[in-house]
Each structure stands twice: as structure tokens, then as C-alpha cells.
Amino acid sequence: MKILIACEFSGIVRDAFLKLGHDAWSCDLLPSDAPGPHIVGDVLSILDQGWELMIAHPPCTHLAVSGARWFKNKKNEQREAIKFVVDLMLAPINKIAIENPISIISSRIRRPEQIIQPWQFGHGETKATCLWLKNLPPLRATNIVEGRKNRIHKMPPSDNRWKERSRTFIGIAEAMANQWS
């Protein structure tokens, strides 16, 4: 299966699909943190290249409700971010998953088909993650664990905080690969 992981620099989701033998590529404006098939550039320019599945992680900086206190000063940025999400949703790809935290996508475009948590996939943490799905079933939990901590939300400020907060949990990536391919 030819798979595009849009807006992913970590390679975590891409690598989960590669392990299953798929032709999986990540694409981001940043270079990949992990070696593997990766395109540095604007994902919108490659959406028509015969992908069968796309999992997209659009930047949440101007979308996530965790930043609501700054919304009044971000009207233009939010408009551009929503347009980007719509462009991803309308891509000529049969199967699409858009992943984002609780965000204005729900009120400006549509509600997500599913909200998942890392603790449903083997990680003892909380981080509500929305999935907007096209021709894909909701993910089934694979390993429900106790000891749920809010580590991601409580990360101290740092230069790489945004990067660490945006990484997909391996258990979720593996569930996507196993259940959607």
C-alpha cells in the first residue's frame, strides 16, 4: 500500500507502516528525525501522487483550544490553518485520517469521528487526540493501561517543547498501521 504520513518529522507513524512492508513516506517542512523515506517540502504539492492512504498531522499551533487565550490575536493564522486542514481533507486520496488535539476543526469544519487517548494504546498518559476519518474505521484500543498521567500538558517550557508535544505515541502509530492497512 502506498502511504503518505503528512506533517510528520519524527518518522514514528511512517516507520510503523514500513515495518509491515508498506511503501510509506513522511512529508514535512522539516527534515526527518529518523532515517527513512521522507520528503522535505509542502505536502499540498504531492497529494496527487497516487497515495492510497494519508494520515495527516497538521500543525496545531493555531488550531488547538489549549491556546484559546491567544485566539483573538490569531484570526488570520487560524483562517490559514483551517484552509490547510480542508485542503488535506479534500485530497484525492481514498482513505484519510486527520489527527489533531481538541481544536477549532470541530467547530469550523466538523466534529471528529473519534477521540482517542494514549492510555488506550499502552501508554500511561492522557492526551485527547481527535481523528477525522474518511473511509477508515475508528481505531480499536489495543492495550488499556492504568496510571494515567498528564505529562504532555505539564511539560515545562523549552525550545523543543512543541516538538516533543507533537510526537505520536508508538502504540497509536502501531494501531494505525495494523488496523488501517
Buried (B, 14 or more C-beta within 10 A) or exposed (E): BBBBBBBBBBBBBBBBBBEEEBEBBBBBEEEBBEEEBBBEEEBEEBBEEEBBBBBBBBBBBBBBBEBEEEEEEBEEBBEEBBEBBEBBBEBEBEBBBBBBBBBBBBEBBEEBBBBBBBBBBBBEBBBEBBBBBBEBEEBEBBEEBEEBEEBBEEEEEEEEEEEEBBBBBBBBBBBBBBEBB
